[in-house]
Amino acid sequence: MTEHLAEKREMHFTPQLRDDLRKQYDKAVKDGKDKFIFNTWEILTGYAKYLLEYLDTRFEELDSLRRK
């Protein structure tokens, strides 16, 4: 039996990278795609929707903390 080990990869989001993801997501939705490639990653369109919501919330929280 052969064991398959997935390569561990990480992506660290900045506001600019989030905006780039949003552009790719919007294009995928417009084109009716259920997945798209972003920075060499295959992203499910449905997952990207929730990821963008999460990132928006986190960046808003960080901005709020910086203003204090």
C-alpha positions as CSV (number, residue, x, y, z in Angstrom):
1,M,0.0,0.0,0.0
2,T,1.4,3.4,-1.1
3,E,1.1,6.3,1.3
4,H,0.3,9.7,-0.3
5,L,1.6,12.7,1.6
6,A,0.2,16.1,0.6
7,E,2.7,18.9,0.4
8,K,2.2,21.5,3.0
9,R,1.8,25.0,1.5
10,E,0.7,28.2,3.1
11,M,-0.7,31.5,1.8
12,H,-0.5,34.7,3.8
13,F,-3.1,37.3,2.9
14,T,-2.6,41.0,2.7
15,P,-5.3,43.4,1.8
16,Q,-3.9,43.5,-1.8
17,L,-3.9,39.8,-2.1
18,R,-7.5,39.6,-0.8
19,D,-8.4,42.2,-3.5
20,D,-6.7,40.1,-6.1
21,L,-8.6,37.0,-4.9
22,R,-11.9,38.9,-5.1
23,K,-11.2,39.9,-8.7
24,Q,-10.5,36.2,-9.6
25,Y,-13.6,35.1,-7.6
26,D,-15.9,37.7,-9.3
27,K,-14.7,36.5,-12.7
28,A,-15.2,32.9,-11.9
29,V,-18.8,33.6,-10.7
30,K,-19.5,35.7,-13.8
31,D,-18.2,32.8,-16.0
32,G,-20.2,30.2,-14.0
33,K,-17.1,28.3,-12.9
34,D,-17.1,26.1,-9.8
35,K,-13.4,26.5,-9.3
36,F,-10.5,28.7,-10.4
37,I,-6.7,29.0,-10.1
38,F,-5.4,31.7,-7.8
39,N,-1.6,32.0,-7.2
40,T,-1.1,28.4,-8.3
41,W,-3.9,27.2,-6.0
42,E,-7.1,25.6,-7.2
43,I,-9.9,27.3,-5.2
44,L,-13.5,26.2,-5.1
45,T,-15.7,29.2,-5.9
46,G,-18.0,28.4,-3.0
47,Y,-15.1,28.3,-0.6
48,A,-13.7,31.5,-1.9
49,K,-17.0,33.3,-1.1
50,Y,-16.6,32.4,2.6
51,L,-12.9,33.0,2.6
52,L,-13.4,36.5,1.3
53,E,-16.1,37.1,4.0
54,Y,-13.7,35.9,6.7
55,L,-10.8,38.1,5.3
56,D,-13.0,41.2,5.1
57,T,-14.0,40.7,8.8
58,R,-10.5,40.1,9.9
59,F,-9.0,43.1,8.1
60,E,-11.9,45.3,9.4
61,E,-11.0,44.1,13.0
62,L,-7.3,44.9,12.4
63,D,-8.1,48.3,11.1
64,S,-10.3,49.0,14.1
65,L,-7.6,48.0,16.5
66,R,-5.0,50.2,14.7
67,R,-7.3,53.2,15.0
68,K,-7.5,52.9,18.8
